Amino acid sequence: MNAGNLLAEYIASCPAPVPAKVKGHLAKVIKELLDTGTHPGHVRAGLALWGEKALSPSLLPSMVHQAINARPAHTARAGHTAARSPHQPFTNPADARAYYEGDL
């Protein structure tokens, strides 16, 4: 896999034409990443992240780093669950027991 192939894959996935300057810059950055030993699959994943944002091609290495080092979704801390009711601001209710859901 070379820079031209990865760039062609990315361009084929774009809904609109990619400007020539962006193509040239991307080709250079992709080649540098591959020449320094970055796995083509990681570059491909970085291109996917980069394509979701309006960023300079010079930031592609950061997107590759993000793709390689992605962390799993945040897990709930001890004592906290995702099923907890959402925050309800205090509104000075007529029946405080209803507001506090029986925690009084």
Jmol script that loads the backbone (N, CA, C; Angstrom):
load data "model"
ATOM      1  N   MET A   1       0.866  -1.181   0.000  1.00  0.00           N
ATOM      2  CA  MET A   1       0.000   0.000   0.000  1.00  0.00           C
ATOM      3  C   MET A   1       0.903   1.233   0.000  1.00  0.00           C
ATOM      4  N   ASN A   2       0.616   2.169  -0.882  1.00  0.00           N
ATOM      5  CA  ASN A   2       1.413   3.395  -0.917  1.00  0.00           C
ATOM      6  C   ASN A   2       0.512   4.616  -0.707  1.00  0.00           C
ATOM      7  N   ALA A   3       1.147   5.784  -0.631  1.00  0.00           N
ATOM      8  CA  ALA A   3       0.409   7.018  -0.362  1.00  0.00           C
ATOM      9  C   ALA A   3      -0.648   7.289  -1.430  1.00  0.00           C
ATOM     10  N   GLY A   4      -0.316   7.015  -2.679  1.00  0.00           N
ATOM     11  CA  GLY A   4      -1.268   7.246  -3.767  1.00  0.00           C
ATOM     12  C   GLY A   4      -2.521   6.409  -3.630  1.00  0.00           C
ATOM     13  N   ASN A   5      -2.349   5.152  -3.227  1.00  0.00           N
ATOM     14  CA  ASN A   5      -3.516   4.272  -3.054  1.00  0.00           C
ATOM     15  C   ASN A   5      -4.407   4.750  -1.910  1.00  0.00           C
ATOM     16  N   LEU A   6      -3.777   5.111  -0.778  1.00  0.00           N
ATOM     17  CA  LEU A   6      -4.566   5.582   0.365  1.00  0.00           C
ATOM     18  C   LEU A   6      -5.287   6.887   0.027  1.00  0.00           C
ATOM     19  N   LEU A   7      -4.591   7.770  -0.673  1.00  0.00           N
ATOM     20  CA  LEU A   7      -5.214   9.032  -1.066  1.00  0.00           C
ATOM     21  C   LEU A   7      -6.380   8.779  -2.023  1.00  0.00           C
ATOM     22  N   ALA A   8      -6.197   7.869  -2.971  1.00  0.00           N
ATOM     23  CA  ALA A   8      -7.273   7.543  -3.919  1.00  0.00           C
ATOM     24  C   ALA A   8      -8.486   6.972  -3.192  1.00  0.00           C
ATOM     25  N   GLU A   9      -8.263   6.110  -2.190  1.00  0.00           N
ATOM     26  CA  GLU A   9      -9.374   5.569  -1.392  1.00  0.00           C
ATOM     27  C   GLU A   9     -10.128   6.699  -0.704  1.00  0.00           C
ATOM     28  N   TYR A  10      -9.359   7.620  -0.092  1.00  0.00           N
ATOM     29  CA  TYR A  10      -9.994   8.722   0.622  1.00  0.00           C
ATOM     30  C   TYR A  10     -10.808   9.594  -0.339  1.00  0.00           C
ATOM     31  N   ILE A  11     -10.201   9.954  -1.466  1.00  0.00           N
ATOM     32  CA  ILE A  11     -10.878  10.819  -2.439  1.00  0.00           C
ATOM     33  C   ILE A  11     -12.152  10.154  -2.960  1.00  0.00           C
ATOM     34  N   ALA A  12     -12.101   8.844  -3.174  1.00  0.00           N
ATOM     35  CA  ALA A  12     -13.284   8.115  -3.649  1.00  0.00           C
ATOM     36  C   ALA A  12     -14.418   8.152  -2.629  1.00  0.00           C
ATOM     37  N   SER A  13     -14.075   8.280  -1.338  1.00  0.00           N
ATOM     38  CA  SER A  13     -15.108   8.295  -0.297  1.00  0.00           C
ATOM     39  C   SER A  13     -15.707   9.681  -0.079  1.00  0.00           C
ATOM     40  N   CYS A  14     -15.124  10.698  -0.695  1.00  0.00           N
ATOM     41  CA  CYS A  14     -15.601  12.075  -0.500  1.00  0.00           C
ATOM     42  C   CYS A  14     -16.811  12.371  -1.382  1.00  0.00           C
ATOM     43  N   PRO A  15     -17.824  13.044  -0.822  1.00  0.00           N
ATOM     44  CA  PRO A  15     -19.008  13.370  -1.611  1.00  0.00           C
ATOM     45  C   PRO A  15     -18.774  14.504  -2.610  1.00  0.00           C
ATOM     46  N   ALA A  16     -17.743  15.319  -2.377  1.00  0.00           N
ATOM     47  CA  ALA A  16     -17.447  16.447  -3.271  1.00  0.00           C
ATOM     48  C   ALA A  16     -15.972  16.387  -3.667  1.00  0.00           C
ATOM     49  N   PRO A  17     -15.611  17.031  -4.762  1.00  0.00           N
ATOM     50  CA  PRO A  17     -14.210  17.016  -5.193  1.00  0.00           C
ATOM     51  C   PRO A  17     -13.280  17.613  -4.130  1.00  0.00           C
ATOM     52  N   VAL A  18     -12.095  17.032  -4.007  1.00  0.00           N
ATOM     53  CA  VAL A  18     -11.086  17.516  -3.063  1.00  0.00           C
ATOM     54  C   VAL A  18     -10.197  18.512  -3.810  1.00  0.00           C
ATOM     55  N   PRO A  19      -9.986  19.709  -3.263  1.00  0.00           N
ATOM     56  CA  PRO A  19      -9.139  20.694  -3.938  1.00  0.00           C
ATOM     57  C   PRO A  19      -7.725  20.158  -4.182  1.00  0.00           C
ATOM     58  N   ALA A  20      -7.124  20.580  -5.284  1.00  0.00           N
ATOM     59  CA  ALA A  20      -5.802  20.089  -5.681  1.00  0.00           C
ATOM     60  C   ALA A  20      -4.741  20.342  -4.612  1.00  0.00           C
ATOM     61  N   LYS A  21      -4.768  21.523  -3.967  1.00  0.00           N
ATOM     62  CA  LYS A  21      -3.779  21.821  -2.926  1.00  0.00           C
ATOM     63  C   LYS A  21      -3.923  20.869  -1.743  1.00  0.00           C
ATOM     64  N   VAL A  22      -5.151  20.534  -1.399  1.00  0.00           N
ATOM     65  CA  VAL A  22      -5.387  19.601  -0.292  1.00  0.00           C
ATOM     66  C   VAL A  22      -4.886  18.217  -0.682  1.00  0.00           C
ATOM     67  N   LYS A  23      -5.157  17.795  -1.910  1.00  0.00           N
ATOM     68  CA  LYS A  23      -4.667  16.490  -2.380  1.00  0.00           C
ATOM     69  C   LYS A  23      -3.148  16.419  -2.289  1.00  0.00           C
ATOM     70  N   GLY A  24      -2.476  17.451  -2.783  1.00  0.00           N
ATOM     71  CA  GLY A  24      -1.017  17.461  -2.765  1.00  0.00           C
ATOM     72  C   GLY A  24      -0.453  17.419  -1.361  1.00  0.00           C
ATOM     73  N   HIS A  25      -1.031  18.220  -0.483  1.00  0.00           N
ATOM     74  CA  HIS A  25      -0.573  18.255   0.907  1.00  0.00           C
ATOM     75  C   HIS A  25      -0.833  16.914   1.590  1.00  0.00           C
ATOM     76  N   LEU A  26      -2.018  16.356   1.381  1.00  0.00           N
ATOM     77  CA  LEU A  26      -2.345  15.048   1.960  1.00  0.00           C
ATOM     78  C   LEU A  26      -1.390  13.969   1.466  1.00  0.00           C
ATOM     79  N   ALA A  27      -1.097  13.977   0.173  1.00  0.00           N
ATOM     80  CA  ALA A  27      -0.187  12.970  -0.390  1.00  0.00           C
ATOM     81  C   ALA A  27       1.169  13.035   0.295  1.00  0.00           C
ATOM     82  N   LYS A  28       1.665  14.254   0.511  1.00  0.00           N
ATOM     83  CA  LYS A  28       2.965  14.438   1.168  1.00  0.00           C
ATOM     84  C   LYS A  28       2.927  13.911   2.604  1.00  0.00           C
ATOM     85  N   VAL A  29       1.889  14.260   3.344  1.00  0.00           N
ATOM     86  CA  VAL A  29       1.779  13.847   4.748  1.00  0.00           C
ATOM     87  C   VAL A  29       1.601  12.328   4.849  1.00  0.00           C
ATOM     88  N   ILE A  30       0.773  11.753   3.987  1.00  0.00           N
ATOM     89  CA  ILE A  30       0.568  10.297   3.995  1.00  0.00           C
ATOM     90  C   ILE A  30       1.876   9.584   3.691  1.00  0.00           C
ATOM     91  N   LYS A  31       2.630  10.080   2.714  1.00  0.00           N
ATOM     92  CA  LYS A  31       3.917   9.468   2.357  1.00  0.00           C
ATOM     93  C   LYS A  31       4.879   9.518   3.541  1.00  0.00           C
ATOM     94  N   GLU A  32       4.930  10.659   4.231  1.00  0.00           N
ATOM     95  CA  GLU A  32       5.800  10.789   5.405  1.00  0.00           C
ATOM     96  C   GLU A  32       5.410   9.783   6.486  1.00  0.00           C
ATOM     97  N   LEU A  33       4.112   9.628   6.720  1.00  0.00           N
ATOM     98  CA  LEU A  33       3.649   8.673   7.735  1.00  0.00           C
ATOM     99  C   LEU A  33       4.055   7.250   7.364  1.00  0.00           C
ATOM    100  N   LEU A  34       3.838   6.877   6.119  1.00  0.00           N
ATOM    101  CA  LEU A  34       4.190   5.522   5.675  1.00  0.00           C
ATOM    102  C   LEU A  34       5.706   5.311   5.710  1.00  0.00           C
ATOM    103  N   ASP A  35       6.477   6.337   5.305  1.00  0.00           N
ATOM    104  CA  ASP A  35       7.938   6.227   5.301  1.00  0.00           C
ATOM    105  C   ASP A  35       8.517   6.087   6.703  1.00  0.00           C
ATOM    106  N   THR A  36       7.800   6.578   7.711  1.00  0.00           N
ATOM    107  CA  THR A  36       8.284   6.461   9.091  1.00  0.00           C
ATOM    108  C   THR A  36       7.759   5.205   9.777  1.00  0.00           C
ATOM    109  N   GLY A  37       7.087   4.341   9.015  1.00  0.00           N
ATOM    110  CA  GLY A  37       6.684   3.047   9.553  1.00  0.00           C
ATOM    111  C   GLY A  37       5.266   2.948  10.071  1.00  0.00           C
ATOM    112  N   THR A  38       4.465   3.971   9.864  1.00  0.00           N
ATOM    113  CA  THR A  38       3.068   3.903  10.305  1.00  0.00           C
ATOM    114  C   THR A  38       2.328   2.891   9.437  1.00  0.00           C
ATOM    115  N   HIS A  39       1.586   2.013  10.075  1.00  0.00           N
ATOM    116  CA  HIS A  39       0.839   0.974   9.363  1.00  0.00           C
ATOM    117  C   HIS A  39      -0.222   1.626   8.471  1.00  0.00           C
ATOM    118  N   PRO A  40      -0.382   1.155   7.237  1.00  0.00           N
ATOM    119  CA  PRO A  40      -1.394   1.735   6.339  1.00  0.00           C
ATOM    120  C   PRO A  40      -2.810   1.730   6.923  1.00  0.00           C
ATOM    121  N   GLY A  41      -3.147   0.716   7.703  1.00  0.00           N
ATOM    122  CA  GLY A  41      -4.470   0.674   8.332  1.00  0.00           C
ATOM    123  C   GLY A  41      -4.662   1.809   9.322  1.00  0.00           C
ATOM    124  N   HIS A  42      -3.581   2.176  10.018  1.00  0.00           N
ATOM    125  CA  HIS A  42      -3.669   3.300  10.953  1.00  0.00           C
ATOM    126  C   HIS A  42      -3.821   4.617  10.195  1.00  0.00           C
ATOM    127  N   VAL A  43      -3.104   4.735   9.084  1.00  0.00           N
ATOM    128  CA  VAL A  43      -3.243   5.946   8.260  1.00  0.00           C
ATOM    129  C   VAL A  43      -4.673   6.035   7.723  1.00  0.00           C
ATOM    130  N   ARG A  44      -5.212   4.917   7.282  1.00  0.00           N
ATOM    131  CA  ARG A  44      -6.587   4.880   6.764  1.00  0.00           C
ATOM    132  C   ARG A  44      -7.573   5.327   7.850  1.00  0.00           C
ATOM    133  N   ALA A  45      -7.391   4.825   9.075  1.00  0.00           N
ATOM    134  CA  ALA A  45      -8.272   5.211  10.185  1.00  0.00           C
ATOM    135  C   ALA A  45      -8.121   6.700  10.498  1.00  0.00           C
ATOM    136  N   GLY A  46      -6.893   7.197  10.447  1.00  0.00           N
ATOM    137  CA  GLY A  46      -6.661   8.622  10.669  1.00  0.00           C
ATOM    138  C   GLY A  46      -7.308   9.479   9.595  1.00  0.00           C
ATOM    139  N   LEU A  47      -7.242   9.014   8.350  1.00  0.00           N
ATOM    140  CA  LEU A  47      -7.903   9.733   7.254  1.00  0.00           C
ATOM    141  C   LEU A  47      -9.412   9.793   7.467  1.00  0.00           C
ATOM    142  N   ALA A  48      -9.980   8.714   7.980  1.00  0.00           N
ATOM    143  CA  ALA A  48     -11.425   8.698   8.243  1.00  0.00           C
ATOM    144  C   ALA A  48     -11.783   9.748   9.296  1.00  0.00           C
ATOM    145  N   LEU A  49     -10.980   9.827  10.371  1.00  0.00           N
ATOM    146  CA  LEU A  49     -11.228  10.847  11.397  1.00  0.00           C
ATOM    147  C   LEU A  49     -11.011  12.249  10.836  1.00  0.00           C
ATOM    148  N   TRP A  50      -9.926  12.405  10.086  1.00  0.00           N
ATOM    149  CA  TRP A  50      -9.593  13.705   9.513  1.00  0.00           C
ATOM    150  C   TRP A  50     -10.709  14.177   8.578  1.00  0.00           C
ATOM    151  N   GLY A  51     -11.279  13.266   7.804  1.00  0.00           N
ATOM    152  CA  GLY A  51     -12.329  13.610   6.854  1.00  0.00           C
ATOM    153  C   GLY A  51     -13.620  14.072   7.503  1.00  0.00           C
ATOM    154  N   GLU A  52     -13.818  13.739   8.782  1.00  0.00           N
ATOM    155  CA  GLU A  52     -15.028  14.156   9.493  1.00  0.00           C
ATOM    156  C   GLU A  52     -14.944  15.605   9.957  1.00  0.00           C
ATOM    157  N   LYS A  53     -13.735  16.174   9.924  1.00  0.00           N
ATOM    158  CA  LYS A  53     -13.527  17.520  10.450  1.00  0.00           C
ATOM    159  C   LYS A  53     -12.940  18.406   9.359  1.00  0.00           C
ATOM    160  N   ALA A  54     -13.101  19.669   9.492  1.00  0.00           N
ATOM    161  CA  ALA A  54     -12.503  20.611   8.539  1.00  0.00           C
ATOM    162  C   ALA A  54     -11.153  21.055   9.089  1.00  0.00           C
ATOM    163  N   LEU A  55     -10.129  20.223   8.872  1.00  0.00           N
ATOM    164  CA  LEU A  55      -8.802  20.492   9.415  1.00  0.00           C
ATOM    165  C   LEU A  55      -7.771  20.598   8.306  1.00  0.00           C
ATOM    166  N   SER A  56      -6.650  21.175   8.644  1.00  0.00           N
ATOM    167  CA  SER A  56      -5.528  21.243   7.716  1.00  0.00           C
ATOM    168  C   SER A  56      -4.941  19.848   7.533  1.00  0.00           C
ATOM    169  N   PRO A  57      -4.470  19.512   6.334  1.00  0.00           N
ATOM    170  CA  PRO A  57      -3.828  18.216   6.122  1.00  0.00           C
ATOM    171  C   PRO A  57      -2.621  17.991   7.038  1.00  0.00           C
ATOM    172  N   SER A  58      -2.008  19.077   7.509  1.00  0.00           N
ATOM    173  CA  SER A  58      -0.855  18.926   8.398  1.00  0.00           C
ATOM    174  C   SER A  58      -1.245  18.298   9.732  1.00  0.00           C
ATOM    175  N   LEU A  59      -2.533  18.252  10.045  1.00  0.00           N
ATOM    176  CA  LEU A  59      -2.999  17.647  11.292  1.00  0.00           C
ATOM    177  C   LEU A  59      -3.313  16.165  11.152  1.00  0.00           C
ATOM    178  N   LEU A  60      -3.120  15.609   9.968  1.00  0.00           N
ATOM    179  CA  LEU A  60      -3.382  14.181   9.774  1.00  0.00           C
ATOM    180  C   LEU A  60      -2.590  13.307  10.746  1.00  0.00           C
ATOM    181  N   PRO A  61      -1.300  13.585  11.019  1.00  0.00           N
ATOM    182  CA  PRO A  61      -0.594  12.751  11.996  1.00  0.00           C
ATOM    183  C   PRO A  61      -1.279  12.726  13.369  1.00  0.00           C
ATOM    184  N   SER A  62      -1.870  13.842  13.769  1.00  0.00           N
ATOM    185  CA  SER A  62      -2.606  13.870  15.040  1.00  0.00           C
ATOM    186  C   SER A  62      -3.847  12.988  14.980  1.00  0.00           C
ATOM    187  N   MET A  63      -4.513  12.975  13.830  1.00  0.00           N
ATOM    188  CA  MET A  63      -5.693  12.124  13.667  1.00  0.00           C
ATOM    189  C   MET A  63      -5.293  10.646  13.656  1.00  0.00           C
ATOM    190  N   VAL A  64      -4.142  10.335  13.060  1.00  0.00           N
ATOM    191  CA  VAL A  64      -3.644   8.954  13.070  1.00  0.00           C
ATOM    192  C   VAL A  64      -3.339   8.553  14.507  1.00  0.00           C
ATOM    193  N   HIS A  65      -2.690   9.447  15.244  1.00  0.00           N
ATOM    194  CA  HIS A  65      -2.390   9.174  16.658  1.00  0.00           C
ATOM    195  C   HIS A  65      -3.681   8.932  17.439  1.00  0.00           C
ATOM    196  N   GLN A  66      -4.683   9.761  17.193  1.00  0.00           N
ATOM    197  CA  GLN A  66      -5.971   9.592  17.877  1.00  0.00           C
ATOM    198  C   GLN A  66      -6.591   8.247  17.525  1.00  0.00           C
ATOM    199  N   ALA A  67      -6.522   7.858  16.267  1.00  0.00           N
ATOM    200  CA  ALA A  67      -7.101   6.576  15.842  1.00  0.00           C
ATOM    201  C   ALA A  67      -6.366   5.405  16.478  1.00  0.00           C
ATOM    202  N   ILE A  68      -5.045   5.495  16.551  1.00  0.00           N
ATOM    203  CA  ILE A  68      -4.244   4.403  17.120  1.00  0.00           C
ATOM    204  C   ILE A  68      -4.485   4.279  18.617  1.00  0.00           C
ATOM    205  N   ASN A  69      -4.601   5.403  19.296  1.00  0.00           N
ATOM    206  CA  ASN A  69      -4.675   5.409  20.756  1.00  0.00           C
ATOM    207  C   ASN A  69      -6.063   5.699  21.294  1.00  0.00           C
ATOM    208  N   ALA A  70      -7.081   5.410  20.508  1.00  0.00           N
ATOM    209  CA  ALA A  70      -8.453   5.649  20.969  1.00  0.00           C
ATOM    210  C   ALA A  70      -8.716   4.847  22.233  1.00  0.00           C
ATOM    211  N   ARG A  71      -9.368   5.472  23.159  1.00  0.00           N
ATOM    212  CA  ARG A  71      -9.709   4.812  24.427  1.00  0.00           C
ATOM    213  C   ARG A  71     -11.166   4.372  24.376  1.00  0.00           C
ATOM    214  N   PRO A  72     -11.477   3.321  25.115  1.00  0.00           N
ATOM    215  CA  PRO A  72     -12.877   2.886  25.139  1.00  0.00           C
ATOM    216  C   PRO A  72     -13.756   3.976  25.740  1.00  0.00           C
ATOM    217  N   ALA A  73     -15.028   3.894  25.452  1.00  0.00           N
ATOM    218  CA  ALA A  73     -15.976   4.873  25.979  1.00  0.00           C
ATOM    219  C   ALA A  73     -15.852   4.945  27.490  1.00  0.00           C
ATOM    220  N   HIS A  74     -16.112   6.124  28.041  1.00  0.00           N
ATOM    221  CA  HIS A  74     -16.009   6.352  29.477  1.00  0.00           C
ATOM    222  C   HIS A  74     -16.915   5.386  30.237  1.00  0.00           C
ATOM    223  N   THR A  75     -16.352   4.726  31.208  1.00  0.00           N
ATOM    224  CA  THR A  75     -17.151   3.817  32.030  1.00  0.00           C
ATOM    225  C   THR A  75     -17.600   4.549  33.283  1.00  0.00           C
ATOM    226  N   ALA A  76     -18.721   4.134  33.827  1.00  0.00           N
ATOM    227  CA  ALA A  76     -19.271   4.785  35.005  1.00  0.00           C
ATOM    228  C   ALA A  76     -18.359   4.567  36.204  1.00  0.00           C
ATOM    229  N   ARG A  77     -18.220   5.591  37.033  1.00  0.00           N
ATOM    230  CA  ARG A  77     -17.436   5.473  38.260  1.00  0.00           C
ATOM    231  C   ARG A  77     -18.244   4.685  39.282  1.00  0.00           C
ATOM    232  N   ALA A  78     -17.559   4.180  40.288  1.00  0.00           N
ATOM    233  CA  ALA A  78     -18.235   3.427  41.346  1.00  0.00           C
ATOM    234  C   ALA A  78     -19.324   4.304  41.967  1.00  0.00           C
ATOM    235  N   GLY A  79     -20.493   3.764  42.111  1.00  0.00           N
ATOM    236  CA  GLY A  79     -21.599   4.494  42.713  1.00  0.00           C
ATOM    237  C   GLY A  79     -22.397   5.339  41.732  1.00  0.00           C
ATOM    238  N   HIS A  80     -21.957   5.405  40.493  1.00  0.00           N
ATOM    239  CA  HIS A  80     -22.657   6.188  39.480  1.00  0.00           C
ATOM    240  C   HIS A  80     -23.082   5.256  38.359  1.00  0.00           C
ATOM    241  N   THR A  81     -24.301   5.398  37.928  1.00  0.00           N
ATOM    242  CA  THR A  81     -24.768   4.552  36.837  1.00  0.00           C
ATOM    243  C   THR A  81     -25.347   5.417  35.733  1.00  0.00           C
ATOM    244  N   ALA A  82     -25.340   4.879  34.548  1.00  0.00           N
ATOM    245  CA  ALA A  82     -25.891   5.603  33.407  1.00  0.00           C
ATOM    246  C   ALA A  82     -27.409   5.682  33.495  1.00  0.00           C
ATOM    247  N   ALA A  83     -28.041   4.796  34.300  1.00  0.00           N
ATOM    248  CA  ALA A  83     -29.495   4.758  34.403  1.00  0.00           C
ATOM    249  C   ALA A  83     -30.027   5.821  35.360  1.00  0.00           C
ATOM    250  N   ARG A  84     -29.156   6.589  35.956  1.00  0.00           N
ATOM    251  CA  ARG A  84     -29.545   7.625  36.896  1.00  0.00           C
ATOM    252  C   ARG A  84     -30.393   8.681  36.194  1.00  0.00           C
ATOM    253  N   SER A  85     -31.368   9.276  36.925  1.00  0.00           N
ATOM    254  CA  SER A  85     -32.196  10.286  36.283  1.00  0.00           C
ATOM    255  C   SER A  85     -31.368  11.529  35.970  1.00  0.00           C
ATOM    256  N   PRO A  86     -31.739  12.219  34.913  1.00  0.00           N
ATOM    257  CA  PRO A  86     -31.003  13.425  34.544  1.00  0.00           C
ATOM    258  C   PRO A  86     -31.187  14.517  35.585  1.00  0.00           C
ATOM    259  N   HIS A  87     -30.300  15.479  35.574  1.00  0.00           N
ATOM    260  CA  HIS A  87     -30.368  16.594  36.521  1.00  0.00           C
ATOM    261  C   HIS A  87     -31.692  17.333  36.382  1.00  0.00           C
ATOM    262  N   GLN A  88     -32.272  17.626  37.525  1.00  0.00           N
ATOM    263  CA  GLN A  88     -33.510  18.400  37.531  1.00  0.00           C
ATOM    264  C   GLN A  88     -33.247  19.629  38.395  1.00  0.00           C
ATOM    265  N   PRO A  89     -33.273  20.819  37.829  1.00  0.00           N
ATOM    266  CA  PRO A  89     -32.998  22.009  38.626  1.00  0.00           C
ATOM    267  C   PRO A  89     -34.087  22.230  39.673  1.00  0.00           C
ATOM    268  N   PHE A  90     -33.711  22.850  40.776  1.00  0.00           N
ATOM    269  CA  PHE A  90     -34.658  23.120  41.847  1.00  0.00           C
ATOM    270  C   PHE A  90     -35.683  24.147  41.382  1.00  0.00           C
ATOM    271  N   THR A  91     -36.954  23.833  41.608  1.00  0.00           N
ATOM    272  CA  THR A  91     -38.026  24.737  41.182  1.00  0.00           C
ATOM    273  C   THR A  91     -38.977  25.075  42.318  1.00  0.00           C
ATOM    274  N   ASN A  92     -38.582  24.787  43.578  1.00  0.00           N
ATOM    275  CA  ASN A  92     -39.403  25.051  44.747  1.00  0.00           C
ATOM    276  C   ASN A  92     -40.806  24.484  44.566  1.00  0.00           C
ATOM    277  N   PRO A  93     -40.911  23.170  44.478  1.00  0.00           N
ATOM    278  CA  PRO A  93     -42.209  22.539  44.222  1.00  0.00           C
ATOM    279  C   PRO A  93     -43.151  22.649  45.415  1.00  0.00           C
ATOM    280  N   ALA A  94     -44.428  22.553  45.126  1.00  0.00           N
ATOM    281  CA  ALA A  94     -45.427  22.581  46.194  1.00  0.00           C
ATOM    282  C   ALA A  94     -45.283  21.343  47.069  1.00  0.00           C
ATOM    283  N   ASP A  95     -44.956  20.195  46.476  1.00  0.00           N
ATOM    284  CA  ASP A  95     -44.786  18.956  47.229  1.00  0.00           C
ATOM    285  C   ASP A  95     -43.314  18.545  47.150  1.00  0.00           C
ATOM    286  N   ALA A  96     -42.556  18.847  48.197  1.00  0.00           N
ATOM    287  CA  ALA A  96     -41.117  18.567  48.211  1.00  0.00           C
ATOM    288  C   ALA A  96     -40.830  17.075  48.067  1.00  0.00           C
ATOM    289  N   ARG A  97     -41.723  16.208  48.595  1.00  0.00           N
ATOM    290  CA  ARG A  97     -41.488  14.761  48.490  1.00  0.00           C
ATOM    291  C   ARG A  97     -41.471  14.318  47.027  1.00  0.00           C
ATOM    292  N   ALA A  98     -42.337  14.896  46.211  1.00  0.00           N
ATOM    293  CA  ALA A  98     -42.372  14.546  44.790  1.00  0.00           C
ATOM    294  C   ALA A  98     -41.069  14.976  44.113  1.00  0.00           C
ATOM    295  N   TYR A  99     -40.567  16.137  44.506  1.00  0.00           N
ATOM    296  CA  TYR A  99     -39.333  16.634  43.900  1.00  0.00           C
ATOM    297  C   TYR A  99     -38.146  15.743  44.259  1.00  0.00           C
ATOM    298  N   TYR A 100     -38.060  15.361  45.517  1.00  0.00           N
ATOM    299  CA  TYR A 100     -36.921  14.567  45.977  1.00  0.00           C
ATOM    300  C   TYR A 100     -37.117  13.071  45.788  1.00  0.00           C
ATOM    301  N   GLU A 101     -38.153  12.670  45.117  1.00  0.00           N
ATOM    302  CA  GLU A 101     -38.422  11.269  44.795  1.00  0.00           C
ATOM    303  C   GLU A 101     -38.353  10.366  46.031  1.00  0.00           C
ATOM    304  N   GLY A 102     -38.899  10.868  47.150  1.00  0.00           N
ATOM    305  CA  GLY A 102     -38.966  10.060  48.359  1.00  0.00           C
ATOM    306  C   GLY A 102     -37.668   9.984  49.139  1.00  0.00           C
ATOM    307  N   ASP A 103     -36.650  10.790  48.794  1.00  0.00           N
ATOM    308  CA  ASP A 103     -35.365  10.750  49.493  1.00  0.00           C
ATOM    309  C   ASP A 103     -35.328  11.640  50.723  1.00  0.00           C
ATOM    310  N   LEU A 104     -36.451  12.193  51.147  1.00  0.00           N
ATOM    311  CA  LEU A 104     -36.463  13.060  52.335  1.00  0.00           C
ATOM    312  C   LEU A 104     -36.531  12.272  53.604  1.00  0.00           C
TER     313      LEU A 104
END
end "model"
wireframe off; spacefill off
backbone 0.3
color backbone group
